[in-house]
Amino acid sequence: MGLFEIIAAVDDAEKTLTVFNPEAGVPTALREHFADRNLSIEETESDAGPRNYAVLSSGDEFLAAIDVSDVLAPTNGVAPDFTRETYEVVLDELDETMFTSYDTQRMVAASKEIEDRAWRGAAGELHAGFQTCGRFASQADVYDHIGGRGSLDVHVYAHPEGSEAFDPPAAPTLHLSTETEIHDTWFVAYDGGGVDAAKCALLAEERLPGSFYGFWTYDPETVDEIVDYLRTTYALPEADGTATDGGADER
């Protein structure tokens, strides 16, 4: 799958948390708390069974069950409040976090955690795409610095737009491509340097000018899919100078 297809696949994999016999305010509190998760909150009534009991599912597959009374502790007897320890059983099943309408500033902020994790790991591969050379220019010094960290191998992908006024940094490997997915997506992915728990990625599409839709994830399989796709599709040229990916160039 290409980058657009990966975003669509994560979006389509939305999970459902169904609350049985909920008390007043519980479904709304859950929707607000999980607003940035790829999760739909539904409610249903049954003649028998406990109140405030929730089941997490993916299609017809059961994933987890929780007592919402344990998850939502009343504050001042009115509004519910969350304690993470009681709903980790749900969080453990939510590998991706969807977001909508992120602007460039929030995308930069969201990218920093992944860059920091790669910096701390000082090994493995960091892959990043900021759409165009012109947009990447503001991050060039940062990636030049990251690219000199330990044995970390840094790859940057960009559309040539703005390259005439762009001085490529020395440390990262720069992959230039005119593919639409490179021009229209923003991504940062760290392969963990051999540690699954360190893998993380951010992938988003600019659907409106300055407005991004996508997800970030700590799921090793999803991160591997993104990194493997970039490795194979935008590979380096062969020794004789011929491109191996049918369209991407490397500088």
C-alpha positions in Angstrom: 0.0 0.0 0.0 1.1 3.5 -0.7 1.1 6.4 1.8 -2.5 7.5 1.0 -3.7 3.9 1.2 -2.0 3.4 4.6 -3.9 6.4 6.0 -7.2 5.1 4.6 -6.5 1.6 6.0 -6.0 3.0 9.5 -9.1 5.1 9.2 -11.1 2.1 8.1 -9.8 0.1 11.1 -11.8 2.2 13.5 -12.7 0.3 16.7 -16.0 0.5 18.6 -16.5 0.9 22.4 -20.1 -0.1 23.2 -21.4 1.0 26.6 -24.3 -1.1 28.0 -26.9 0.6 30.2 -24.9 3.7 30.6 -25.6 6.3 33.4 -26.3 9.8 32.3 -23.2 11.6 31.0 -21.1 8.5 30.6 -21.2 8.2 26.7 -20.5 11.9 26.3 -17.5 11.8 28.7 -16.1 8.8 26.8 -16.5 10.5 23.5 -14.7 13.6 24.7 -11.9 11.7 26.3 -11.3 9.4 23.2 -11.9 12.2 20.7 -8.4 11.9 19.2 -8.5 8.1 19.0 -9.7 6.0 16.1 -12.6 4.9 18.2 -16.4 5.1 17.9 -18.4 5.3 21.1 -21.9 3.6 21.0 -24.5 3.0 23.7 -27.2 0.4 24.1 -29.8 -0.7 26.6 -30.5 -4.3 27.7 -33.1 -5.8 29.9 -30.5 -7.7 31.9 -26.9 -7.3 32.7 -24.7 -4.8 34.5 -24.9 -1.0 34.0 -21.9 1.0 32.7 -20.3 -2.1 31.2 -18.3 -1.5 28.0 -17.1 -3.8 25.3 -14.3 -2.9 22.8 -14.6 -4.6 19.4 -13.2 -4.5 15.9 -15.9 -5.5 13.5 -17.2 -8.8 15.0 -14.0 -9.4 17.0 -14.0 -9.0 20.7 -11.0 -7.1 22.1 -11.6 -6.1 25.7 -14.2 -5.4 28.3 -14.2 -2.9 31.1 -16.5 -1.7 34.0 -17.0 1.9 33.1 -17.6 2.6 36.8 -13.9 1.8 37.4 -12.9 4.0 34.5 -15.0 7.0 35.3 -14.6 8.1 38.9 -17.0 10.9 39.8 -15.6 14.3 40.6 -17.6 16.3 43.1 -20.4 13.8 42.5 -21.1 15.1 39.0 -18.6 15.0 36.2 -16.6 11.8 35.6 -12.8 11.8 35.5 -10.4 9.3 34.0 -7.6 7.4 35.7 -5.3 5.8 33.2 -4.6 2.6 35.3 -8.2 1.5 35.0 -8.5 1.7 31.3 -5.1 0.5 30.1 -7.0 -2.6 28.9 -8.6 -0.4 26.3 -5.6 1.7 25.5 -3.5 -1.4 24.8 -5.8 -2.2 21.9 -5.7 1.4 20.4 -2.5 1.4 18.5 -3.2 4.4 16.3 -4.4 7.9 17.1 -6.3 9.7 14.3 -6.4 13.5 14.1 -8.0 16.0 11.8 -7.3 19.6 10.9 -3.8 19.8 12.3 -2.0 22.9 11.0 1.8 23.1 10.2 2.7 24.2 13.6 1.0 21.3 15.3 2.5 18.9 12.7 6.0 20.2 13.6 5.2 19.7 17.3 3.9 16.2 16.7 7.0 15.3 14.8 9.3 16.3 17.6 8.5 13.3 19.9 9.5 10.9 17.1 12.7 12.9 16.3 13.5 12.9 20.0 13.0 9.2 20.3 15.3 8.5 17.3 17.9 10.9 18.9 17.7 9.0 22.2 18.0 5.6 20.4 21.0 6.8 18.3 20.6 3.8 16.1 18.3 2.5 13.3 16.6 4.5 10.7 14.6 7.8 10.8 12.5 8.5 7.7 10.9 12.0 7.2 9.0 13.8 4.5 8.0 17.4 4.8 6.4 17.6 1.3 8.7 20.0 -0.6 12.3 21.2 -0.5 11.0 24.6 0.3 9.1 23.4 3.3 11.9 21.1 4.5 14.3 24.1 4.4 13.2 25.2 7.8 14.0 21.8 9.3 17.3 21.2 7.4 19.6 22.2 10.3 17.6 20.0 12.7 18.0 17.0 10.5 21.6 17.7 9.8 22.1 17.6 13.5 20.0 14.4 14.0 21.9 12.7 11.1 25.2 13.0 13.0 23.8 11.1 16.0 25.5 7.8 16.7 24.8 5.2 14.0 21.4 6.7 13.2 20.6 6.6 9.5 18.4 9.5 8.4 16.4 9.7 5.2 14.5 12.7 4.0 12.0 12.7 1.2 10.9 15.8 -0.7 9.3 17.1 -3.9 11.8 19.3 -5.8 9.5 22.3 -5.4 11.6 25.1 -3.8 14.9 23.4 -4.5 16.3 26.3 -6.4 16.7 28.2 -3.1 17.5 25.1 -1.0 20.9 24.1 0.3 20.6 20.3 1.2 22.0 19.3 4.6 25.1 17.0 4.5 24.1 14.3 7.0 20.7 13.0 5.9 20.2 11.2 2.6 17.8 13.3 0.5 15.4 11.5 -1.8 13.8 13.8 -4.4 10.6 12.6 -6.0 7.8 14.2 -8.1 5.3 11.7 -6.8 2.0 13.2 -5.6 2.2 11.2 -2.3 5.5 12.9 -1.5 4.2 16.3 -2.3 0.9 15.9 -0.4 1.9 13.9 2.8 3.9 14.7 5.9 5.5 11.8 7.7 8.1 11.0 10.3 8.9 7.3 11.1 11.5 5.8 13.4 12.2 2.0 13.0 13.2 1.7 16.6 16.8 0.7 16.0 16.0 -3.0 16.6 13.6 -2.3 19.5 9.9 -2.8 18.8 8.9 -0.7 21.8 10.8 2.3 20.4 9.0 2.2 17.0 6.7 5.2 16.2 5.4 7.1 13.2 3.4 10.0 12.1 1.7 10.1 8.7 -0.8 12.7 7.4 -2.2 14.0 4.2 -2.7 17.7 3.5 -6.3 17.6 2.3 -6.8 21.4 2.5 -4.1 24.1 2.3 -2.4 24.0 5.7 -4.8 21.4 7.2 -3.6 17.8 7.7 -5.5 14.6 8.3 -3.8 11.4 9.5 -2.5 9.4 12.5 0.4 8.7 14.7 1.2 5.2 16.0 3.3 3.1 18.2 2.2 -0.1 16.6 5.3 -2.0 15.3 3.5 -3.5 12.4 2.2 -0.2 11.1 5.6 1.5 11.6 7.3 -1.4 9.7 4.8 -1.1 6.8 5.5 2.7 6.4 9.3 2.2 6.6 9.4 -0.8 4.3 7.3 1.0 1.8 9.6 4.0 1.8 12.7 1.8 1.5 11.4 -0.1 -1.5 9.6 2.6 -3.3 12.2 5.4 -3.0 15.3 3.3 -2.9 18.8 4.7 -3.7 20.1 4.5 -7.3 22.2 1.5 -8.2 26.0 1.9 -8.5 25.7 2.6 -12.2 23.4 5.6 -11.5 20.1 4.0 -12.6 17.2 4.5 -10.3 15.8 1.3 -8.7 12.3 2.8 -7.9 11.2 4.0 -11.3 11.0 7.7 -10.5 12.7 8.9 -7.3 16.0 10.6 -7.5 18.7 10.9 -4.7 21.0 13.7 -4.0 
